Amino acid sequence: AEAERYVADLGADTFSLGFADPPYATSVAMTLCDVWRSRPFATVLSVEHPAAVDLGDGGERRKYGITAISFFRR
């Protein structure tokens, strides 16, 4: 299933850990983070994304060259 549709149906705390590595040319990373902020479907969400993209508040960001991984914890 597409990630946006899949997480839209999840309840809070469905998973302990969630990993996302969406295609860089899309806005899926931001959408997943927005959904997680409104209804945390995982205790920890890890999202890989371009380092130039800011996924907003609430995450711990680690940069690796042109790639970054943001960790969001409930």
All heavy atoms as TSV, in Angstrom:
chain	resi	resn	atom	element	x	y	z
A	1	ALA	N	N	0.846	-1.188	0.000
A	1	ALA	CA	C	0.000	0.000	0.000
A	1	ALA	C	C	0.887	1.245	0.000
A	1	ALA	O	O	2.025	1.205	0.440
A	1	ALA	CB	C	-0.899	0.003	1.222
A	2	GLU	N	N	0.348	2.322	-0.492
A	2	GLU	CA	C	1.070	3.580	-0.425
A	2	GLU	C	C	1.166	4.006	1.027
A	2	GLU	O	O	0.225	3.854	1.808
A	2	GLU	CB	C	0.353	4.639	-1.242
A	2	GLU	CG	C	0.419	4.391	-2.732
A	2	GLU	CD	C	-0.249	5.493	-3.522
A	2	GLU	OE1	O	-0.463	6.587	-2.985
A	2	GLU	OE2	O	-0.551	5.234	-4.686
A	3	ALA	N	N	2.299	4.548	1.404
A	3	ALA	CA	C	2.574	4.876	2.799
A	3	ALA	C	C	1.536	5.818	3.396
A	3	ALA	O	O	1.086	5.602	4.524
A	3	ALA	CB	C	3.964	5.484	2.933
A	4	GLU	N	N	1.154	6.850	2.660
A	4	GLU	CA	C	0.194	7.821	3.205
A	4	GLU	C	C	-1.142	7.162	3.544
A	4	GLU	O	O	-1.722	7.418	4.591
A	4	GLU	CB	C	-0.065	8.979	2.236
A	4	GLU	CG	C	1.146	9.828	1.971
A	4	GLU	CD	C	1.746	9.531	0.614
A	4	GLU	OE1	O	1.772	8.343	0.196
A	4	GLU	OE2	O	2.200	10.480	-0.028
A	5	ARG	N	N	-1.618	6.317	2.643
A	5	ARG	CA	C	-2.887	5.623	2.901
A	5	ARG	C	C	-2.745	4.617	4.028
A	5	ARG	O	O	-3.651	4.451	4.846
A	5	ARG	CB	C	-3.382	4.926	1.645
A	5	ARG	CG	C	-4.248	5.822	0.792
A	5	ARG	CD	C	-4.934	5.032	-0.263
A	5	ARG	NE	N	-3.901	4.666	-1.239
A	5	ARG	CZ	C	-4.106	3.937	-2.302
A	5	ARG	NH1	N	-5.284	3.432	-2.539
A	5	ARG	NH2	N	-3.137	3.672	-3.136
A	6	TYR	N	N	-1.623	3.939	4.066
A	6	TYR	CA	C	-1.406	2.922	5.093
A	6	TYR	C	C	-1.415	3.537	6.495
A	6	TYR	O	O	-2.117	3.070	7.377
A	6	TYR	CB	C	-0.088	2.198	4.835
A	6	TYR	CG	C	0.193	1.106	5.821
A	6	TYR	CD1	C	-0.486	-0.110	5.753
A	6	TYR	CD2	C	1.124	1.285	6.834
A	6	TYR	CE1	C	-0.238	-1.117	6.673
A	6	TYR	CE2	C	1.374	0.284	7.749
A	6	TYR	CZ	C	0.696	-0.911	7.669
A	6	TYR	OH	O	0.942	-1.902	8.582
A	7	VAL	N	N	-0.652	4.608	6.710
A	7	VAL	CA	C	-0.575	5.192	8.053
A	7	VAL	C	C	-1.849	5.927	8.431
A	7	VAL	O	O	-2.144	6.090	9.614
A	7	VAL	CB	C	0.656	6.110	8.240
A	7	VAL	CG1	C	1.935	5.329	8.061
A	7	VAL	CG2	C	0.602	7.318	7.338
A	8	ALA	N	N	-2.637	6.356	7.445
A	8	ALA	CA	C	-3.893	7.047	7.750
A	8	ALA	C	C	-4.853	6.145	8.515
A	8	ALA	O	O	-5.667	6.628	9.297
A	8	ALA	CB	C	-4.540	7.537	6.458
A	9	ASP	N	N	-4.742	4.846	8.314
A	9	ASP	CA	C	-5.646	3.901	8.971
A	9	ASP	C	C	-5.099	3.340	10.281
A	9	ASP	O	O	-5.784	2.566	10.946
A	9	ASP	CB	C	-5.950	2.730	8.029
A	9	ASP	CG	C	-6.736	3.177	6.808
A	9	ASP	OD1	O	-7.473	4.178	6.909
A	9	ASP	OD2	O	-6.598	2.525	5.753
A	10	LEU	N	N	-3.885	3.717	10.645
A	10	LEU	CA	C	-3.290	3.175	11.862
A	10	LEU	C	C	-3.760	3.931	13.096
A	10	LEU	O	O	-3.964	5.141	13.057
A	10	LEU	CB	C	-1.758	3.269	11.798
A	10	LEU	CG	C	-1.065	2.442	10.728
A	10	LEU	CD1	C	0.430	2.724	10.752
A	10	LEU	CD2	C	-1.327	0.968	10.941
A	11	GLY	N	N	-3.893	3.207	14.187
A	11	GLY	CA	C	-4.188	3.834	15.459
A	11	GLY	C	C	-2.896	4.265	16.131
A	11	GLY	O	O	-1.799	3.908	15.701
A	12	ALA	N	N	-3.023	5.028	17.182
A	12	ALA	CA	C	-1.849	5.461	17.942
A	12	ALA	C	C	-1.165	4.239	18.548
A	12	ALA	O	O	-1.822	3.272	18.937
A	12	ALA	CB	C	-2.254	6.445	19.024
A	13	ASP	N	N	0.145	4.291	18.603
A	13	ASP	CA	C	0.964	3.238	19.217
A	13	ASP	C	C	0.779	1.860	18.581
A	13	ASP	O	O	0.847	0.844	19.264
A	13	ASP	CB	C	0.699	3.155	20.722
A	13	ASP	CG	C	1.139	4.402	21.440
A	13	ASP	OD1	O	2.150	4.993	21.042
A	13	ASP	OD2	O	0.460	4.801	22.404
A	14	THR	N	N	0.563	1.814	17.287
A	14	THR	CA	C	0.440	0.534	16.598
A	14	THR	C	C	1.768	-0.202	16.567
A	14	THR	O	O	1.815	-1.417	16.699
A	14	THR	CB	C	-0.070	0.747	15.160
A	14	THR	OG1	O	-1.332	1.404	15.226
A	14	THR	CG2	C	-0.212	-0.561	14.422
A	15	PHE	N	N	2.870	0.547	16.412
A	15	PHE	CA	C	4.197	-0.047	16.319
A	15	PHE	C	C	5.133	0.557	17.362
A	15	PHE	O	O	4.953	1.692	17.777
A	15	PHE	CB	C	4.818	0.203	14.931
A	15	PHE	CG	C	4.030	-0.395	13.813
A	15	PHE	CD1	C	3.256	0.415	12.997
A	15	PHE	CD2	C	4.060	-1.757	13.563
A	15	PHE	CE1	C	2.525	-0.127	11.949
A	15	PHE	CE2	C	3.332	-2.302	12.527
A	15	PHE	CZ	C	2.560	-1.484	11.713
A	16	SER	N	N	6.129	-0.211	17.751
A	16	SER	CA	C	7.184	0.321	18.612
A	16	SER	C	C	8.160	1.146	17.792
A	16	SER	O	O	8.639	2.187	18.239
A	16	SER	CB	C	7.949	-0.813	19.307
A	16	SER	OG	O	7.092	-1.543	20.139
A	17	LEU	N	N	8.454	0.677	16.586
A	17	LEU	CA	C	9.463	1.313	15.750
A	17	LEU	C	C	8.990	1.341	14.303
A	17	LEU	O	O	8.508	0.342	13.783
A	17	LEU	CB	C	10.768	0.515	15.855
A	17	LEU	CG	C	11.996	1.014	15.141
A	17	LEU	CD1	C	12.376	2.406	15.604
A	17	LEU	CD2	C	13.159	0.050	15.392
A	18	GLY	N	N	9.118	2.506	13.674
A	18	GLY	CA	C	8.752	2.640	12.270
A	18	GLY	C	C	9.918	3.207	11.475
A	18	GLY	O	O	10.608	4.108	11.956
A	19	PHE	N	N	10.169	2.654	10.305
A	19	PHE	CA	C	11.221	3.126	9.402
A	19	PHE	C	C	10.574	3.593	8.107
A	19	PHE	O	O	9.702	2.904	7.581
A	19	PHE	CB	C	12.209	2.001	9.057
A	19	PHE	CG	C	13.004	1.502	10.204
A	19	PHE	CD1	C	12.639	0.342	10.848
A	19	PHE	CD2	C	14.115	2.198	10.644
A	19	PHE	CE1	C	13.379	-0.141	11.913
A	19	PHE	CE2	C	14.864	1.727	11.711
A	19	PHE	CZ	C	14.493	0.558	12.340
A	20	ALA	N	N	11.032	4.727	7.589
A	20	ALA	CA	C	10.536	5.211	6.303
A	20	ALA	C	C	11.711	5.705	5.473
A	20	ALA	O	O	12.568	6.442	5.966
A	20	ALA	CB	C	9.529	6.337	6.513
A	21	ASP	N	N	11.739	5.295	4.222
A	21	ASP	CA	C	12.745	5.742	3.268
A	21	ASP	C	C	12.018	6.044	1.963
A	21	ASP	O	O	12.184	5.356	0.965
A	21	ASP	CB	C	13.805	4.663	3.078
A	21	ASP	CG	C	14.925	5.090	2.146
A	21	ASP	OD1	O	15.012	6.297	1.822
A	21	ASP	OD2	O	15.709	4.226	1.738
A	22	PRO	N	N	11.179	7.099	1.978
A	22	PRO	CA	C	10.389	7.400	0.789
A	22	PRO	C	C	11.242	7.992	-0.328
A	22	PRO	O	O	12.342	8.496	-0.072
A	22	PRO	CB	C	9.368	8.424	1.291
A	22	PRO	CG	C	10.008	9.046	2.480
A	22	PRO	CD	C	10.891	7.998	3.084
A	23	PRO	N	N	10.747	7.943	-1.558
A	23	PRO	CA	C	11.476	8.547	-2.683
A	23	PRO	C	C	11.755	10.024	-2.401
A	23	PRO	O	O	10.875	10.752	-1.935
A	23	PRO	CB	C	10.517	8.390	-3.866
A	23	PRO	CG	C	9.595	7.282	-3.473
A	23	PRO	CD	C	9.481	7.351	-1.986
A	24	TYR	N	N	12.971	10.449	-2.656
A	24	TYR	CA	C	13.379	11.816	-2.336
A	24	TYR	C	C	12.629	12.874	-3.138
A	24	TYR	O	O	12.475	13.997	-2.689
A	24	TYR	CB	C	14.879	11.982	-2.570
A	24	TYR	CG	C	15.745	11.413	-1.475
A	24	TYR	CD1	C	15.234	10.629	-0.459
A	24	TYR	CD2	C	17.105	11.679	-1.464
A	24	TYR	CE1	C	16.032	10.111	0.533
A	24	TYR	CE2	C	17.923	11.171	-0.463
A	24	TYR	CZ	C	17.382	10.390	0.535
A	24	TYR	OH	O	18.183	9.903	1.518
A	25	ALA	N	N	12.177	12.563	-4.330
A	25	ALA	CA	C	11.545	13.553	-5.201
A	25	ALA	C	C	10.072	13.796	-4.851
A	25	ALA	O	O	9.387	14.518	-5.551
A	25	ALA	CB	C	11.654	13.116	-6.654
A	26	THR	N	N	9.599	13.211	-3.751
A	26	THR	CA	C	8.196	13.373	-3.352
A	26	THR	C	C	8.112	14.048	-1.988
A	26	THR	O	O	9.114	14.247	-1.315
A	26	THR	CB	C	7.490	12.010	-3.266
A	26	THR	OG1	O	8.041	11.273	-2.164
A	26	THR	CG2	C	7.630	11.215	-4.551
A	27	SER	N	N	6.907	14.363	-1.572
A	27	SER	CA	C	6.686	14.974	-0.263
A	27	SER	C	C	6.220	13.943	0.766
A	27	SER	O	O	5.709	14.302	1.817
A	27	SER	CB	C	5.645	16.091	-0.386
A	27	SER	OG	O	4.410	15.545	-0.827
A	28	VAL	N	N	6.417	12.663	0.474
A	28	VAL	CA	C	5.940	11.608	1.365
A	28	VAL	C	C	6.573	11.705	2.754
A	28	VAL	O	O	5.898	11.507	3.766
A	28	VAL	CB	C	6.173	10.209	0.737
A	28	VAL	CG1	C	5.810	9.103	1.713
A	28	VAL	CG2	C	5.377	10.065	-0.540
A	29	ALA	N	N	7.847	12.030	2.839
A	29	ALA	CA	C	8.512	12.125	4.143
A	29	ALA	C	C	7.808	13.148	5.038
A	29	ALA	O	O	7.520	12.877	6.204
A	29	ALA	CB	C	9.983	12.487	3.975
A	30	MET	N	N	7.503	14.316	4.490
A	30	MET	CA	C	6.822	15.352	5.266
A	30	MET	C	C	5.420	14.914	5.652
A	30	MET	O	O	4.980	15.113	6.779
A	30	MET	CB	C	6.772	16.662	4.484
A	30	MET	CG	C	6.127	17.790	5.268
A	30	MET	SD	S	6.956	18.184	6.827
A	30	MET	CE	C	8.340	19.100	6.213
A	31	THR	N	N	4.719	14.262	4.727
A	31	THR	CA	C	3.370	13.782	5.011
A	31	THR	C	C	3.378	12.765	6.139
A	31	THR	O	O	2.554	12.836	7.054
A	31	THR	CB	C	2.736	13.155	3.745
A	31	THR	OG1	O	2.710	14.140	2.719
A	31	THR	CG2	C	1.340	12.644	4.017
A	32	LEU	N	N	4.312	11.814	6.105
A	32	LEU	CA	C	4.399	10.811	7.172
A	32	LEU	C	C	4.670	11.469	8.521
A	32	LEU	O	O	4.070	11.096	9.533
A	32	LEU	CB	C	5.491	9.793	6.857
A	32	LEU	CG	C	5.225	8.866	5.681
A	32	LEU	CD1	C	6.448	8.007	5.404
A	32	LEU	CD2	C	4.012	8.004	5.944
A	33	CYS	N	N	5.559	12.449	8.547
A	33	CYS	CA	C	5.863	13.141	9.803
A	33	CYS	C	C	4.659	13.913	10.318
A	33	CYS	O	O	4.385	13.917	11.519
A	33	CYS	CB	C	7.051	14.077	9.612
A	33	CYS	SG	S	8.584	13.202	9.328
A	34	ASP	N	N	3.926	14.542	9.420
A	34	ASP	CA	C	2.720	15.275	9.826
A	34	ASP	C	C	1.677	14.337	10.419
A	34	ASP	O	O	1.059	14.638	11.445
A	34	ASP	CB	C	2.129	16.040	8.640
A	34	ASP	CG	C	2.980	17.227	8.231
A	34	ASP	OD1	O	3.834	17.671	9.022
A	34	ASP	OD2	O	2.792	17.712	7.087
A	35	VAL	N	N	1.491	13.175	9.777
A	35	VAL	CA	C	0.539	12.188	10.312
A	35	VAL	C	C	1.012	11.705	11.675
A	35	VAL	O	O	0.236	11.615	12.624
A	35	VAL	CB	C	0.354	10.998	9.341
A	35	VAL	CG1	C	-0.440	9.872	9.996
A	35	VAL	CG2	C	-0.313	11.454	8.062
A	36	TRP	N	N	2.313	11.417	11.799
A	36	TRP	CA	C	2.852	10.930	13.066
A	36	TRP	C	C	2.657	11.969	14.178
A	36	TRP	O	O	2.325	11.620	15.304
A	36	TRP	CB	C	4.333	10.574	12.922
A	36	TRP	CG	C	4.901	9.982	14.164
A	36	TRP	CD1	C	4.892	8.669	14.526
A	36	TRP	CD2	C	5.532	10.681	15.231
A	36	TRP	NE1	N	5.489	8.513	15.756
A	36	TRP	CE2	C	5.884	9.736	16.211
A	36	TRP	CE3	C	5.836	12.018	15.470
A	36	TRP	CZ2	C	6.524	10.081	17.389
A	36	TRP	CZ3	C	6.471	12.374	16.648
A	36	TRP	CH2	C	6.815	11.395	17.584
A	37	ARG	N	N	2.872	13.250	13.860
A	37	ARG	CA	C	2.687	14.298	14.871
A	37	ARG	C	C	1.249	14.373	15.363
A	37	ARG	O	O	0.999	14.628	16.532
A	37	ARG	CB	C	3.113	15.656	14.315
A	37	ARG	CG	C	4.595	15.835	14.263
A	37	ARG	CD	C	4.947	17.268	13.836
A	37	ARG	NE	N	6.330	17.353	13.464
A	37	ARG	CZ	C	6.796	17.237	12.235
A	37	ARG	NH1	N	5.983	17.049	11.225
A	37	ARG	NH2	N	8.088	17.313	11.996
A	38	SER	N	N	0.297	14.156	14.476
A	38	SER	CA	C	-1.102	14.234	14.880
A	38	SER	C	C	-1.588	12.956	15.551
A	38	SER	O	O	-2.492	12.994	16.383
A	38	SER	CB	C	-1.991	14.568	13.684
A	38	SER	OG	O	-2.016	13.506	12.770
A	39	ARG	N	N	-0.993	11.819	15.177
A	39	ARG	CA	C	-1.390	10.530	15.747
A	39	ARG	C	C	-0.189	9.603	15.700
A	39	ARG	O	O	0.001	8.865	14.732
A	39	ARG	CB	C	-2.561	9.944	14.945
A	39	ARG	CG	C	-3.213	8.754	15.622
A	39	ARG	CD	C	-4.324	8.162	14.773
A	39	ARG	NE	N	-3.864	7.668	13.480
A	39	ARG	CZ	C	-3.956	8.305	12.326
A	39	ARG	NH1	N	-4.492	9.491	12.247
A	39	ARG	NH2	N	-3.506	7.776	11.204
A	40	PRO	N	N	0.644	9.629	16.733
A	40	PRO	CA	C	1.878	8.827	16.718
A	40	PRO	C	C	1.591	7.329	16.590
A	40	PRO	O	O	1.205	6.685	17.548
A	40	PRO	CB	C	2.530	9.138	18.059
A	40	PRO	CG	C	1.876	10.378	18.552
A	40	PRO	CD	C	0.502	10.385	17.958
A	41	PHE	N	N	1.777	6.815	15.394
A	41	PHE	CA	C	1.497	5.395	15.123
A	41	PHE	C	C	2.663	4.503	15.506
A	41	PHE	O	O	2.555	3.292	15.458
A	41	PHE	CB	C	1.120	5.183	13.654
A	41	PHE	CG	C	2.102	5.791	12.676
A	41	PHE	CD1	C	3.233	5.106	12.301
A	41	PHE	CD2	C	1.880	7.056	12.164
A	41	PHE	CE1	C	4.133	5.661	11.411
A	41	PHE	CE2	C	2.764	7.621	11.261
A	41	PHE	CZ	C	3.904	6.926	10.890
A	42	ALA	N	N	3.791	5.107	15.896
A	42	ALA	CA	C	4.960	4.351	16.358
A	42	ALA	C	C	5.598	5.121	17.510
A	42	ALA	O	O	5.561	6.350	17.533
A	42	ALA	CB	C	5.973	4.183	15.231
A	43	THR	N	N	6.165	4.397	18.454
A	43	THR	CA	C	6.860	5.053	19.565
A	43	THR	C	C	8.054	5.827	19.038
A	43	THR	O	O	8.318	6.951	19.457
A	43	THR	CB	C	7.301	4.004	20.603
A	43	THR	OG1	O	6.142	3.267	21.022
A	43	THR	CG2	C	7.952	4.652	21.794
A	44	VAL	N	N	8.782	5.240	18.086
A	44	VAL	CA	C	9.907	5.905	17.421
A	44	VAL	C	C	9.698	5.782	15.920
A	44	VAL	O	O	9.423	4.698	15.409
A	44	VAL	CB	C	11.262	5.262	17.808
A	44	VAL	CG1	C	12.401	5.914	17.045
A	44	VAL	CG2	C	11.501	5.333	19.301
A	45	LEU	N	N	9.828	6.912	15.210
A	45	LEU	CA	C	9.741	6.926	13.755
A	45	LEU	C	C	11.060	7.453	13.214
A	45	LEU	O	O	11.522	8.523	13.602
A	45	LEU	CB	C	8.597	7.827	13.282
A	45	LEU	CG	C	8.480	8.014	11.764
A	45	LEU	CD1	C	8.159	6.691	11.077
A	45	LEU	CD2	C	7.434	9.074	11.447
A	46	SER	N	N	11.668	6.704	12.318
A	46	SER	CA	C	12.919	7.076	11.657
A	46	SER	C	C	12.618	7.323	10.185
A	46	SER	O	O	12.064	6.460	9.513
A	46	SER	CB	C	13.936	5.946	11.807
A	46	SER	OG	O	15.039	6.167	10.971
A	47	VAL	N	N	12.988	8.519	9.698
A	47	VAL	CA	C	12.695	8.883	8.314
A	47	VAL	C	C	13.980	9.313	7.621
A	47	VAL	O	O	14.647	10.253	8.065
A	47	VAL	CB	C	11.663	10.029	8.242
A	47	VAL	CG1	C	11.336	10.358	6.797
A	47	VAL	CG2	C	10.406	9.677	9.012
A	48	GLU	N	N	14.334	8.633	6.536
A	48	GLU	CA	C	15.484	9.031	5.729
A	48	GLU	C	C	14.995	10.041	4.700
A	48	GLU	O	O	13.932	9.862	4.105
A	48	GLU	CB	C	16.101	7.818	5.040
A	48	GLU	CG	C	17.360	8.169	4.282
A	48	GLU	CD	C	18.053	6.950	3.690
A	48	GLU	OE1	O	17.799	5.825	4.142
A	48	GLU	OE2	O	18.855	7.151	2.760
A	49	HIS	N	N	15.782	11.105	4.482
A	49	HIS	CA	C	15.366	12.169	3.569
A	49	HIS	C	C	16.584	12.976	3.121
A	49	HIS	O	O	17.658	12.855	3.720
A	49	HIS	CB	C	14.339	13.077	4.248
A	49	HIS	CG	C	14.827	13.685	5.533
A	49	HIS	ND1	N	15.437	14.914	5.588
A	49	HIS	CD2	C	14.829	13.217	6.804
A	49	HIS	CE1	C	15.771	15.190	6.836
A	49	HIS	NE2	N	15.414	14.163	7.594
A	50	PRO	N	N	16.425	13.817	2.085
A	50	PRO	CA	C	17.539	14.664	1.672
A	50	PRO	C	C	17.922	15.625	2.806
A	50	PRO	O	O	17.046	16.159	3.494
A	50	PRO	CB	C	16.995	15.449	0.472
A	50	PRO	CG	C	15.802	14.692	0.014
A	50	PRO	CD	C	15.263	13.989	1.212
A	51	ALA	N	N	19.201	15.841	3.004
A	51	ALA	CA	C	19.660	16.725	4.081
A	51	ALA	C	C	19.133	18.144	3.914
A	51	ALA	O	O	18.971	18.869	4.895
A	51	ALA	CB	C	21.180	16.719	4.149
A	52	ALA	N	N	18.839	18.553	2.684
A	52	ALA	CA	C	18.337	19.902	2.432
A	52	ALA	C	C	16.880	20.078	2.860
A	52	ALA	O	O	16.388	21.200	2.938
A	52	ALA	CB	C	18.479	20.236	0.950
A	53	VAL	N	N	16.180	18.991	3.146
A	53	VAL	CA	C	14.772	19.046	3.531
A	53	VAL	C	C	14.647	19.089	5.047
A	53	VAL	O	O	15.228	18.261	5.749
A	53	VAL	CB	C	14.000	17.827	2.963
A	53	VAL	CG1	C	12.590	17.769	3.501
A	53	VAL	CG2	C	14.006	17.866	1.457
A	54	ASP	N	N	13.886	20.049	5.543
A	54	ASP	CA	C	13.613	20.169	6.979
A	54	ASP	C	C	12.249	19.548	7.248
A	54	ASP	O	O	11.239	20.007	6.708
A	54	ASP	CB	C	13.624	21.642	7.370
A	54	ASP	CG	C	13.376	21.863	8.845
A	54	ASP	OD1	O	13.262	20.874	9.608
A	54	ASP	OD2	O	13.291	23.032	9.251
A	55	LEU	N	N	12.209	18.515	8.066
A	55	LEU	CA	C	10.949	17.832	8.356
A	55	LEU	C	C	10.189	18.454	9.516
A	55	LEU	O	O	9.179	17.927	9.958
A	55	LEU	CB	C	11.200	16.348	8.630
A	55	LEU	CG	C	11.712	15.547	7.433
A	55	LEU	CD1	C	11.887	14.091	7.819
A	55	LEU	CD2	C	10.789	15.676	6.241
A	56	GLY	N	N	10.661	19.572	10.021
A	56	GLY	CA	C	9.932	20.288	11.057
A	56	GLY	C	C	10.374	19.930	12.456
A	56	GLY	O	O	11.351	19.221	12.669
A	57	ASP	N	N	9.622	20.446	13.396
A	57	ASP	CA	C	9.954	20.317	14.814
A	57	ASP	C	C	9.737	18.916	15.359
A	57	ASP	O	O	8.951	18.148	14.827
A	57	ASP	CB	C	9.100	21.288	15.631
A	57	ASP	CG	C	9.428	22.727	15.322
A	57	ASP	OD1	O	10.558	22.994	14.888
A	57	ASP	OD2	O	8.546	23.580	15.521
A	58	GLY	N	N	10.428	18.647	16.423
A	58	GLY	CA	C	10.194	17.431	17.179
A	58	GLY	C	C	11.107	16.272	16.868
A	58	GLY	O	O	11.025	15.242	17.510
A	59	GLY	N	N	11.992	16.417	15.906
A	59	GLY	CA	C	12.855	15.304	15.547
A	59	GLY	C	C	14.313	15.575	15.851
A	59	GLY	O	O	14.745	16.711	15.950
A	60	GLU	N	N	15.042	14.499	16.031
A	60	GLU	CA	C	16.499	14.564	16.163
A	60	GLU	C	C	17.070	14.211	14.805
A	60	GLU	O	O	16.782	13.151	14.256
A	60	GLU	CB	C	16.970	13.552	17.208
A	60	GLU	CG	C	18.466	13.460	17.327
A	60	GLU	CD	C	18.891	12.298	18.206
A	60	GLU	OE1	O	18.110	11.860	19.066
A	60	GLU	OE2	O	20.013	11.815	17.995
A	61	ARG	N	N	17.854	15.098	14.244
A	61	ARG	CA	C	18.342	14.927	12.873
A	61	ARG	C	C	19.818	14.580	12.861
A	61	ARG	O	O	20.618	15.203	13.560
A	61	ARG	CB	C	18.103	16.237	12.126
A	61	ARG	CG	C	18.484	16.201	10.723
A	61	ARG	CD	C	18.214	17.541	10.113
A	61	ARG	NE	N	18.952	17.598	8.883
A	61	ARG	CZ	C	18.693	18.381	7.896
A	61	ARG	NH1	N	17.730	19.244	7.997
A	61	ARG	NH2	N	19.405	18.346	6.813
A	62	ARG	N	N	20.169	13.592	12.051
A	62	ARG	CA	C	21.575	13.217	11.844
A	62	ARG	C	C	21.871	13.302	10.360
A	62	ARG	O	O	21.156	12.723	9.545
A	62	ARG	CB	C	21.823	11.804	12.358
A	62	ARG	CG	C	21.580	11.714	13.848
A	62	ARG	CD	C	21.819	10.352	14.370
A	62	ARG	NE	N	21.423	10.287	15.766
A	62	ARG	CZ	C	21.356	9.183	16.453
A	62	ARG	NH1	N	21.649	8.038	15.880
A	62	ARG	NH2	N	20.993	9.206	17.720
A	63	LYS	N	N	22.922	14.012	10.015
A	63	LYS	CA	C	23.260	14.262	8.616
A	63	LYS	C	C	24.435	13.385	8.201
A	63	LYS	O	O	25.424	13.269	8.920
A	63	LYS	CB	C	23.605	15.736	8.434
A	63	LYS	CG	C	23.837	16.124	7.013
A	63	LYS	CD	C	24.083	17.623	6.900
A	63	LYS	CE	C	24.508	17.946	5.487
A	63	LYS	NZ	N	24.920	19.329	5.337
A	64	TYR	N	N	24.313	12.776	7.019
A	64	TYR	CA	C	25.350	11.935	6.423
A	64	TYR	C	C	25.530	12.382	4.974
A	64	TYR	O	O	24.868	11.850	4.078
A	64	TYR	CB	C	24.963	10.458	6.481
A	64	TYR	CG	C	24.620	9.983	7.874
A	64	TYR	CD1	C	23.297	9.931	8.306
A	64	TYR	CD2	C	25.622	9.618	8.761
A	64	TYR	CE1	C	22.982	9.504	9.593
A	64	TYR	CE2	C	25.314	9.189	10.044
A	64	TYR	CZ	C	23.994	9.141	10.450
A	64	TYR	OH	O	23.683	8.723	11.724
A	65	GLY	N	N	26.384	13.366	4.742
A	65	GLY	CA	C	26.558	13.904	3.392
A	65	GLY	C	C	25.294	14.594	2.931
A	65	GLY	O	O	24.784	15.487	3.597
A	66	ILE	N	N	24.739	14.157	1.782
A	66	ILE	CA	C	23.524	14.776	1.262
A	66	ILE	C	C	22.251	14.123	1.808
A	66	ILE	O	O	21.146	14.506	1.452
A	66	ILE	CB	C	23.507	14.748	-0.282
A	66	ILE	CG1	C	23.521	13.312	-0.804
A	66	ILE	CG2	C	24.662	15.550	-0.854
A	66	ILE	CD1	C	23.258	13.188	-2.296
A	67	THR	N	N	22.420	13.130	2.668
A	67	THR	CA	C	21.303	12.398	3.262
A	67	THR	C	C	21.197	12.721	4.741
A	67	THR	O	O	22.194	12.968	5.406
A	67	THR	CB	C	21.510	10.880	3.084
A	67	THR	OG1	O	21.554	10.590	1.686
A	67	THR	CG2	C	20.402	10.076	3.722
A	68	ALA	N	N	19.982	12.703	5.252
A	68	ALA	CA	C	19.757	12.877	6.681
A	68	ALA	C	C	18.751	11.827	7.144
A	68	ALA	O	O	17.947	11.328	6.355
A	68	ALA	CB	C	19.232	14.272	6.987
A	69	ILE	N	N	18.835	11.500	8.407
A	69	ILE	CA	C	17.835	10.633	9.037
A	69	ILE	C	C	17.323	11.389	10.248
A	69	ILE	O	O	18.089	11.860	11.082
A	69	ILE	CB	C	18.440	9.283	9.467
A	69	ILE	CG1	C	19.011	8.557	8.257
A	69	ILE	CG2	C	17.366	8.420	10.150
A	69	ILE	CD1	C	19.749	7.273	8.596
A	70	SER	N	N	16.007	11.531	10.289
A	70	SER	CA	C	15.358	12.199	11.418
A	70	SER	C	C	14.643	11.158	12.260
A	70	SER	O	O	13.984	10.265	11.729
A	70	SER	CB	C	14.369	13.260	10.928
A	70	SER	OG	O	15.056	14.327	10.318
A	71	PHE	N	N	14.818	11.276	13.563
A	71	PHE	CA	C	14.191	10.361	14.516
A	71	PHE	C	C	13.165	11.143	15.330
A	71	PHE	O	O	13.491	12.177	15.904
A	71	PHE	CB	C	15.236	9.766	15.458
A	71	PHE	CG	C	16.271	8.942	14.765
A	71	PHE	CD1	C	17.439	9.519	14.292
A	71	PHE	CD2	C	16.073	7.580	14.575
A	71	PHE	CE1	C	18.406	8.772	13.648
A	71	PHE	CE2	C	17.038	6.821	13.915
A	71	PHE	CZ	C	18.197	7.412	13.457
A	72	PHE	N	N	11.978	10.639	15.360
A	72	PHE	CA	C	10.912	11.240	16.151
A	72	PHE	C	C	10.520	10.262	17.243
A	72	PHE	O	O	10.283	9.088	16.967
A	72	PHE	CB	C	9.698	11.547	15.255
A	72	PHE	CG	C	10.025	12.544	14.176
A	72	PHE	CD1	C	10.526	12.123	12.955
A	72	PHE	CD2	C	9.854	13.902	14.401
A	72	PHE	CE1	C	10.840	13.033	11.962
A	72	PHE	CE2	C	10.177	14.823	13.413
A	72	PHE	CZ	C	10.672	14.382	12.196
A	73	ARG	N	N	10.503	10.751	18.458
A	73	ARG	CA	C	10.180	9.882	19.614
A	73	ARG	C	C	8.961	10.414	20.331
A	73	ARG	O	O	8.815	11.600	20.536
A	73	ARG	CB	C	11.370	9.850	20.576
A	73	ARG	CG	C	12.545	9.124	20.006
A	73	ARG	CD	C	13.732	9.161	20.971
A	73	ARG	NE	N	14.851	8.386	20.474
A	73	ARG	CZ	C	15.745	8.815	19.603
A	73	ARG	NH1	N	15.653	10.037	19.135
A	73	ARG	NH2	N	16.727	8.038	19.210
A	74	ARG	N	N	8.123	9.490	20.718
A	74	ARG	CA	C	6.904	9.856	21.440
A	74	ARG	C	C	7.198	10.054	22.892
A	74	ARG	O	O	8.002	9.507	23.508
A	74	ARG	CB	C	5.867	8.752	21.261
A	74	ARG	CG	C	4.531	9.102	21.751
A	74	ARG	CD	C	3.555	8.189	21.115
A	74	ARG	NE	N	2.729	7.480	22.043
A	74	ARG	CZ	C	1.789	8.058	22.790
A	74	ARG	NH1	N	1.595	9.311	22.728
A	74	ARG	NH2	N	1.056	7.329	23.587
